[in-house]
């Protein structure tokens, strides 16, 4: 799948100090690029409500994703702790 990153996602990654968490996020990105469909990606769940928003669970952190366009481009939007992510995403 085609993957794109928002500036907010890059900012969230720079704020993280846990190297194992960053490594797990890198694995998630690699899995997303290699997958043919969203069903192949582990720990991915569609959010309720309107829009094509998903979240990936990585320990106590959540990665917010959006699906955009006709070619279903995956946009990484946020990577925050679980208590904060739903304030800022979607």
C-alpha positions in Angstrom: 0.0 0.0 0.0 1.1 3.6 -0.6 2.0 5.4 2.7 2.2 9.1 3.5 3.1 10.9 6.8 1.7 14.1 8.2 3.9 16.6 10.0 2.1 15.9 13.2 3.1 12.2 13.0 6.8 13.2 12.6 6.5 15.6 15.5 5.0 12.9 17.7 7.9 10.5 16.8 10.5 13.1 17.6 9.0 13.5 21.1 9.2 9.8 21.8 12.3 8.6 23.8 11.5 4.9 24.0 13.7 3.2 21.3 11.7 -0.1 21.4 8.5 1.8 20.8 10.1 3.6 17.8 11.3 0.2 16.5 7.8 -1.2 16.8 6.3 1.8 14.9 8.9 1.3 12.2 7.8 -2.4 11.9 4.1 -1.2 11.7 5.1 1.1 8.8 6.9 -1.7 7.0 3.9 -4.0 7.5 1.6 -1.3 6.1 3.8 -0.8 3.0 4.0 -4.6 2.3 0.3 -5.3 2.9 -2.2 -5.6 0.0 -5.2 -4.9 2.2 -5.8 -3.5 5.7 -6.9 -6.9 6.9 -3.3 -8.2 6.7 -2.1 -5.6 9.3 -2.1 -6.8 12.9 -3.6 -4.7 15.8 -5.5 -2.5 13.3 -9.0 -1.4 14.2 -11.5 0.9 12.4 -12.8 3.7 14.6 -16.5 4.3 15.0 -18.1 7.4 13.4 -17.8 8.9 9.9 -14.7 8.7 7.8 -12.1 6.1 7.1 -10.1 6.4 10.3 -8.1 3.5 11.9 -5.9 3.1 14.9 -3.0 0.6 15.5 -2.3 -0.5 19.0 1.4 -0.6 20.1 1.6 -1.2 23.8 0.2 1.9 25.6 0.5 4.0 22.5 -1.9 4.3 19.5 -1.0 5.3 16.0 -3.8 7.1 14.2 -4.3 6.4 10.5 -6.5 7.8 7.8 -7.4 6.2 4.4 -7.6 8.8 1.6 -8.3 8.9 -2.1 -9.5 6.4 -4.6 -6.1 4.5 -4.5 -6.6 4.1 -0.7 -3.4 5.9 0.4 -2.6 5.3 4.1 -1.8 8.5 5.9 -0.1 8.3 9.3 -1.6 11.2 11.3 -0.7 10.8 15.0 1.3 8.6 17.4 0.3 9.4 21.0 -0.2 7.7 24.4 -3.6 6.1 24.7 -5.0 8.7 27.1 -4.2 11.5 24.7 -4.7 10.1 21.2 -8.4 10.5 21.0 -8.3 14.2 22.0 -6.2 15.0 18.9 -7.3 12.2 16.5 -9.5 12.1 14.3 
